Amino acid sequence: MTLRSRILILAAALAVLAAIALASVLHASARAELRDHTRAGGPEITPGTVTLTTPGRMVFRNMAWGPHRDELTTTPSSDPAGPRTASGVKCLRFYAASGTGVCLQAVHGPVSDTYRALILDAHLKERARYDVPGIPSRARVSPTGHYAAWTAFVGGDSYAGTNFSTRTAIVDTRTGAYIPSLEAFHIRKDGRAYRSSDANFWGVTFAPDDRTFYATLATKGSTYLVRGDLRTRTVTTLHQNVECPSLSPDGTRIAYKKRVRGLPKDAPWHLYVLDLRTMRETPLAETRSVDDQAVWKDTHTVVYALPGDYGADLYEVPADGTGSSRRISVSAVSPAYVGSGVG
């Protein structure tokens, strides 16, 4: 093959690569533009006032395509599929209780994104801001509104595998006292002090006493439900194979996702409820794998997200293992039932 032929082949290959790159850019641009246009048949959304103190409301991240995508929106709790009021405040993850909200946001840069956590007041005004060291994953506020917590991936991007690392922070929303990582807490495992460099925490849920919380501890290939104490800076293991716990409004049960043998590696979870007094587990009627930190709608019902056509949809299921799951809202994630006292 002559030098001229080689140059022509190289030029042709470069032209093909350039065409593919241009097509990819145009496709991404078209997709981004499409996201800004309201989808026919989607939920009705209008801008308005959203607060965190109106009882009987569900506040959540809207994922419907259109000008209000990713904004915090609200509907009546009794009509979660009804018309939505959009706030203008965008969040990747969100939670609220007692007039305090936590909003995890992306800050888009020229090369890469960074992330931050905003503490919001009842009118969604920023009260404080904290850097988040990775991709936001979980968020919670205590029932009193006095504490907020969030989890971010700082290595890897999925709970399904084992090659990931998380960072979980807790902040006192009144004083600003900040715990950047639960890894600084002392661990008691099986009644003994425990220390390991591979300890990871995620999925905080708070009790109403402004002291006690629950979370997931992962170490040596296993996960545990831990009870934490904000005063003594300790966590104590309670039960194995628990991820993303959520404490019931009456403080007696934990809803969580549990890895089940035989399920696919990328979708290994089933929803359970754990009785904290007896440690008895109850599998819930949802048959699909749920990669979410469930929310208690009330003492009888848990709500969670599953993948949908436009990001995620919300479903509910009875917390006692009976009945069946049902979809309650499309293109929605990160719900909070304001005025419910659930943390």
N, C-alpha and C positions, 0 to 999 in steps of 0.2 A: 504494500500500500504506500502510495506516494505521500510526501509531506502535505501537498495541497489537499489530497483526499482526507487526510486526518484532520486538517483544519476545518474542512467543510463539515465533516461529521461532528466535530466538537461544537462548531457554530450551530448546527441543527439541534444538537442536544441541549445547548444553552437556551435556544429559542423555545424549545418545548418546555423546559423547566420554568422559563420566564412566563410562558402562557399559563402554566399550571398555577404558578404563584399569583398571577394577576386574577385568574378565575377564583382562587381561594379568597383573595382580598375582596373581590366584588361580591362573592357569595356571603362572606361574613358581613359586609356592609349592608347587603340587602336584608339579611336576617336581623341586623341591628335596627335598620329602618322599620322593618316589619313589626318589631317589638313595640314601636312607638304608636302603632295604629291599632285602634280598638278592633277586636275580633268579633265578627258577626256571631250573635248567639251567646256572647260572653256576659258576665254579670254587669248590671247597671251600676256605674260608679260616677259620683259627682264630688267635686271638692267641697270641703266644709270644715267645721270645727270638730276635732276629736279630743276628748279628755279621758283621763284615767280614773275618774271618780264617779262616773255615772253608773249606778247599779244596773244590772240586767243587760250589759253590753259585752260583746266579744271584740277585742282589738287584735289585729293580726297583720302580717305582711301580705299584701296583695300581690299575686303573681300573674294576674290576667294581663295579656298584652294590651298596650295602650299607654297614654300619657301618665297614668298613675301606677305603672308597674313598679314593684318593690316599695311602695309607700305603705305606711301604717294606715289601715282602714278599719272601719268599725261597722258592725251590724248588730241588731238585737240578738241576744243569746237565744231567744225563742225562734228566731228566723235567720239562721246563719247563712242561708242561701239567698237572702233577700238583697235589696239594693244596698250599696256600700257608700260610705262617706269617707273620702280620702283626705289625709292630713297634710300632704306635702313633705313629710319626713320619711326618708328612706332608710331601711334597715335590712341587714342580711339575717340576723336573728334578733328576737325581741321577747321580752317578758315584762310584766307589770303586776304590782300589788300595792294596795293602800296609797294610791296616788303617786307612786314612784315607778319609773320605767327604766329598763336598761336596753340600749339599742347598739348592736354591733354593726359597724359600718365599714365599707371599703372606701379607701381614698385612692382614686385612680391617678397614677403618675405616668410620665412619658415612657418609662421602661417597664415598671412593674407596679403592682398595687401594694399599699400598706393598709393596716387595719386599726380601728380604734373603738373604744367603748364609750358611749355617752350615757351619763346618768340624767334622766329627764324628770321634770316635775309633772304635775297633774295636767298641765297644758302643753306638754311636749316641748318645753323650753329646756335648753341645756343647762344643767347645774354643775357638771364636772366632766372631765375628759381624761381618758387613759389610753396609752398605747397598748395595742394587742399584738403579741409577737408572732402571730401566724393566722391561718385561715379560721375564722370564727365557726364554732360548732354548736355550743350550748349556752344558754343564758337563763338565769333565774333571779328573782327578787324574793326576799323573805316576806311572810304574811304581814308583818308590821311596816314594810317598806324601808326598814333601817339598814338592810344589807342587800348587796347585789353580788352575783357571781357570774363568771363566764369561763368557758373553755375554748382553747384554740389548738389546732394542729400546728406543731412546730417542726414536724418531720413526718412525711407520709400524709395521706389525705383520706383515709378510710378506716373505720373501726373493724371492717370485716376481716382484714388480715392482721398480722402481728408486727409488721414493719412500720410502726408509727410512734410518734411521741406527742404528748399533749402538755399544755400548761394551763392550770386552773387558778384563777385569781378571785379574791373576795375583797370587797371594799365596804367600809362603814359609810353609808350615804349621808350621815349626819356630820361626822367629824372629818371624813376624808382619809381615815386610817386605812392603809392599803396593804394587803397581803398579796404579793405578786405571784406566789406559787405555793400550793399546798404541800409541795415536796419538802418544805421547811418544817412541817409538822412531825411530831414523834408518832411512830406507828406501833400499835400493840396488836400482834397477830397471834391467835390461838393462846392468848393469855400471857404472851411474852413480848418484850421489846424486840422490834424487828427493824432491820435497816438493809436496803438494797439499792444499788445504783440504777436499777431498771424500773423503780417504782413510778407509776403514772397514775394521775387522778383525773377524773372527768365527771360531768353530770351532777353538779351540786343541787340539792333540794333542801329547803330550810324548814325547821320547826318554828312555831310562833313565839318561842321563849327568848329569841335574840341571843342564843348561845349554841343550840344544837343544830347540826346539819347532817345530812347523809350524802354519800358520794360513792363512786366506783373507784376502787384501787385495783390496778393491774400490776402483777409481778410474777416472774418466773412462769409465764404462760397461762396464768390463771387470773380470774377476776373475782373481786369480793365486794360485798356491800360493807361500807364502813360508816360508823357513827362518829361524827366529829364534834369537838368541843372548842369553841372559839376562845374561851378563857384560858384553858390549859394548853392549847395548841397541840392537841393529840387527836388521833383517829384510831378507832378500835374495830377490828373485823367482826362482822356479825354472821354473814352467810355467803356461801360461795356461788359463783356463776350468776352474778347480778351486774347489769350494765344500765346506765342512765336511769337511776331511781327517781321516783316522783312520789312525794309523801301525800297521803290523802288528807282532806280538810280536817278530819277528826284525829289525825296523827296516829292512827292505829295500823295503817297498811302502806305498803310500798308497791306501786306499779313499776314494772321494769321490763326490759328485754333480756331474754335468756338464750344462750347458745344451745341449740338442740342437735344432737348427733343425727346424721343422715340428711340434714338439709344442705343445700349448696354452699360452698365456701364463701361465695360473695353475697349470700342471703341466708345467714345461719340462725336468725333469731325468731323466737316466738314470745308474745306478750304474756306476762304472768302478773299475779298480785301476791305479795307476801304478807301474811299476818305477823306483825312484829311481836305479838305476845306468844304465839304458838310456833312461829317459824314454819307454818304450813303454807305450801305453795298452791296456787290455783291457776291453771292455764286458762286464758281467755279465749273467746270464741273466734277471734280473728285468726284466719288460717295462713295469711300471707306474712312474709318476713318484714318486720317493722324496724327500720333504722331511725328511731326518733326517741326523744325524751317525752313520754306521754304527759298529758295535762289532765288533771281531774276537773271535769266540768262541775261535778257535785260529788257527794259521797257514794253515788251509785254508778257513775259513768266516767270512763276515760276517753280522751280525744287524742288523736295522733295523725301524722301525715304519712301518706304513701305516694309514690310517684304517680303523676298524672300527665295528661297531654301537654300541659303548659307549666311544668315544674312539679307541683305537688297538689294533692287534694286532701281535705280533712275528713276523717272518719271517726265514728264513736262506737263503743262497744260496752256492754254491761261489765261492771267490775267484779261480778261474782261468778263468772264463767258460763253464765246462761246466755240464751238469745243468740244474736248474730250481729255482725258489724254492719254499719250502714254509712254511706257517704253523706256528709252534711254540708259540704261547701267545696267548690272547685277553685283551682288556682289560688290556693291559700296555704299559709304555713305559719308557724310560731304564734299560736293563739294564746291569749290571756283573757280570762274571765274576770273583768275588773269589778271590784266590789264583792268578790266571792270569798276573800280571805285565804285563798289557796296559795302556797308558796312552793 
